[in-house]
Amino acid sequence: MTERQWVRRGELLEAARAVFERDGYHGTTVSAIVQAAGLSQGAFYLYFADKKAVFAALQDEMATLLRRRIYWSTRDEADAGRRLEARIPIPSSAAYDGISPGTWPSDELVNVVMTVPR
């Protein structure tokens, strides 16, 4: 993908995140996502097959952020058992270990992701 394509995809993901947070999974439509992003329906379908695909991309993004948080929270612990028992603070929308504000999913989005089967 070109840099411009990465930017467009990111705009769609950010818009989708906001719409899913606001409307929930079942209440979200592709039309609402593209309207929030200020892009066309055609632009959406260049990057995602459907609403399920953009939601899966957000789930993948959340999993990546969670793995990063776990790594940075436990990297100095030599004992594997203690790493597993470590209490890992999960921010709601704060900057942690290189995660910029607004990129960590809100509590609303986490709730949506946890209730929709993959």
N, C-alpha and C positions, 0 to 999 in steps of 0.2 A: 504494500500500500504506500501511496505517496504521503508526504507530510499533511497535505490538505485533506486527504481521505481519513487519516488518523484523527485530525481535528474534527471533521464532520461526524465520525463515529463516536468520538468523545462527547460531542454536543448532544447526539441522540441518547447516549447512555445517561448523561446528566439529566436530560429532560425526562427520560423514562424513570429514573430514580425518583424525581420529584413527583411525577404523576402516580407511580405506584404507592409512594408514601401518602399522597393525598387521597387517592381513590381506591386503594387496595388492588389486588391482582385482578379479580373478576370485574371490577368497575373500570379498569384501565382499557383504553382502546388505542390502536395504532394512530388513529386520527388525533387523539388527545396528545400523544407523545410528539407527533410531528408539529402540531400547533404550538406546543410548549417550546420546541426546539427552533421554531421559525423556519422549518424546512418542508420539503414536499414529501408526499407519500412515496414517490419514486425514489427519493434519496434514502428513505428508511429501508426500502426493499433492496437497495444496493448492498446494505450491510447486514441485514437481518431478514430471515425468512418470514418471521411472524412475531407476535407478541411473546410467545413462549421462548423464542430464540433470544430476544433482547433481555428477557427475565433471566434466562440461563447465563447470559454474559454478566449480568449484575451479580448473580450467585457466585460465579467464578471469581469476579473481582473481590467480593466479600471474603471468599475463602483465601485468596492470596493475601489480603490484608490481615486476616486472622493468623495465617501461618507466619507472616512477618512479625506480628506482635508476639506470638509465642516464641519465635526464635530470639528476638531481642530481649524478651523478659527472662529467658532461661539460659542464655548462651554462656554465662559465667559459672553455672552450676555444673560441676564435674560429675556428680552422681546422677545416673540416668533415672533412678527411682525418685530422687528429689525433684528432678526436672518435671516428671510426670505429676508430682503432687503440688507443684508450684501454683500459687494463686496468681492468675493472670488478669490484671485489670483490663476491662474492655471499655474503651471510651465511647461516648455517644456521638460526639462530633468535635473532638479536640485534636490538637496536633500531638502525635505520639510517634517517636522514632522515625521521622521522615514522612509520616502520613500527614499531608497538609489538611488544614481545616476544611470541612465540607466533603472530603473524600471518604472518611469513615462513615459507614451507613448509619442513618438515624435509627432510633429505637423503633420508629414506625416501620421502616423498611425491614429491619431485622424481624419484626413480628410477621410481616407479610411473607418474607422468605421462609420462615419457619413453619408457616401453615399451608404452603402450596407445595404439593409433592413434585419432585423433579422427574 
